[in-house]
Amino acid sequence: MTQVEHAALPTLRRGHDIAVLHRPATVTVVLADTQPAIRHGVRSVLERVDGVSVVGEASTSSEVLAETMRCQPDVLVIDVDTVGAGNCLLVEQITRACPETGILVFSALDCDATVLAAIRAGARGYLLKNADPDQIVRGIQAVAAGEFLIGKTIAARFGTLMHPPADQPPYPFPQLTGKEREVLDRIAAGRSNVAIAREFALASKTISNRVSSIFAKLGVADRAQAIVLARDAGLGR
């Protein structure tokens, strides 16, 4: 199981325990995940913990915003897939609308681009879904207390994420998720959706959905425009 690591910004400290100073007497939580089973599982864990109360749930981006604004919880636990394929625009919106709510991303996505986008958007923590119940509870308590929390596997590369080497140029399209970047690179190389799907052992429909998301995020109308834009940025070589 992944251990939790935490830091009081801006310094990342390692250890097994999470500081929870100045935590409210009862930590209120809203759970946001597209999968009811995940929400039910986390709720079941939290219902056995004194001082933590689940006050709302949401499964879509519109529900997340409405429920967070209605409940004004201490912590919003959200899967970035609920936000919409890993882009963190909603995280940023909630951070502005509900600045007192700490956002803890709870996701299966261990993708550098997604982790970095979530943190930059205002999330106070990022915990992978292989965390055990104790880690989830400690994570919620830490975020409620104003701490910054990330999982151990992410912490191992956190410094590089926040401060990439000087000779490593930033990725030209930071709005894309890691999986979308992989697809765009193949598109730039002239590969078809069928060929990309075969390479990643995915359904053609899955790749088509990613391609549509890429086009929308890049603001291009078709594959030809995407190829030109990507190749100009050095992709597909």
C-alpha positions, -999 to 999 in steps of 0.1 A, spaced: 0 0 0 11 35 -7 23 54 23 13 91 27 38 118 27 31 154 36 45 189 39 37 222 53 43 245 22 67 252 8 89 225 23 82 188 16 88 167 48 88 129 48 74 107 75 45 84 84 25 108 106 6 138 94 3 170 114 -33 179 121 -28 211 142 -58 235 142 -81 209 127 -118 218 132 -136 198 159 -157 180 132 -142 178 97 -170 181 71 -164 163 37 -180 162 3 -172 131 -18 -170 135 -56 -165 105 -79 -182 92 -109 -183 57 -94 -209 52 -67 -190 22 -53 -160 44 -46 -181 71 -29 -198 44 -8 -165 28 1 -149 61 13 -181 71 31 -181 37 49 -146 44 61 -153 79 73 -185 70 90 -164 49 115 -142 79 123 -150 103 152 -147 139 141 -153 134 104 -187 138 88 -197 133 51 -222 161 43 -226 156 6 -218 136 -26 -215 144 -63 -209 124 -95 -206 151 -122 -188 184 -125 -220 205 -122 -230 185 -91 -195 190 -76 -196 227 -78 -232 230 -66 -227 206 -37 -195 222 -26 -210 257 -27 -241 245 -8 -222 225 19 -191 246 22 -172 216 35 -138 216 51 -126 191 25 -136 181 -10 -124 146 -19 -125 145 -57 -114 121 -85 -100 142 -113 -119 121 -138 -150 137 -123 -136 170 -133 -134 159 -169 -107 136 -183 -81 149 -158 -82 186 -167 -84 206 -134 -104 236 -144 -131 228 -119 -106 224 -91 -94 260 -99 -130 272 -100 -139 256 -66 -106 270 -51 -118 305 -61 -154 300 -51 -148 282 -19 -113 292 -6 -119 277 28 -125 242 13 -94 221 10 -93 199 -20 -79 164 -18 -76 146 -52 -83 109 -48 -75 92 -81 -62 62 -99 -43 85 -122 -6 85 -114 3 109 -142 28 137 -137 8 161 -159 -24 155 -139 -7 157 -105 10 190 -115 -22 204 -130 -42 196 -99 -17 212 -75 -13 243 -97 -51 245 -98 -53 247 -60 -55 211 -47 -39 207 -13 -32 170 -18 -31 141 -42 -37 106 -30 -38 75 -51 -67 50 -49 -45 22 -36 -42 41 -3 -55 22 27 -84 35 49 -61 49 75 -42 69 49 -74 83 35 -85 94 70 -51 110 78 -51 127 44 -85 143 49 -75 154 84 -43 169 71 -59 188 43 -85 201 67 -57 214 89 -42 233 60 -14 208 54 -2 198 19 -3 161 12 9 137 -16 13 100 -18 48 85 -14 52 74 -50 44 109 -62 66 125 -35 96 106 -49 94 127 -80 77 158 -66 108 181 -68 113 173 -104 76 179 -111 76 214 -95 111 223 -107 120 205 -140 157 205 -150 168 237 -167 177 219 -199 142 202 -201 117 225 -219 82 225 -206 56 204 -225 39 227 -251 4 216 -243 0 215 -204 -38 213 -207 -35 177 -219 -34 147 -197 -6 122 -199 -26 97 -219 -38 125 -243 -1 135 -248 7 100 -258 -21 99 -283 -12 134 -297 24 123 -303 11 93 -323 -12 116 -343 17 139 -350 36 109 -363 8 102 -387 -7 71 -371 -44 64 -374 -68 59 -345 -69 21 -353 -31 19 -351 -30 39 -319 -57 17 -303 -38 -14 -313 -6 -1 -298 -22 6 -264 -45 -24 -265 -76 -2 -262 -109 1 -280 -110 23 -310 -139 42 -294 -116 50 -264 -90 65 -287 -117 84 -306 -129 100 -274 -93 110 -264 -88 124 -299 -120 145 -296 -109 157 -262 -75 167 -276 -90 186 -305 -113 205 -281 -84 214 -257 -61 225 -286 -89 245 -303 -84 227 -336 -111 216 -360 -96 185 -374 -67 160 -375 -48 180 -401 -47 211 -379 -37 190 -348 -8 175 -368 5 209 -379 2 223 -344 19 192 -328 47 190 -353 54 227 -350 59 220 -312 83 192 -320 61 162 -315 58 131 -336 95 128 -344 
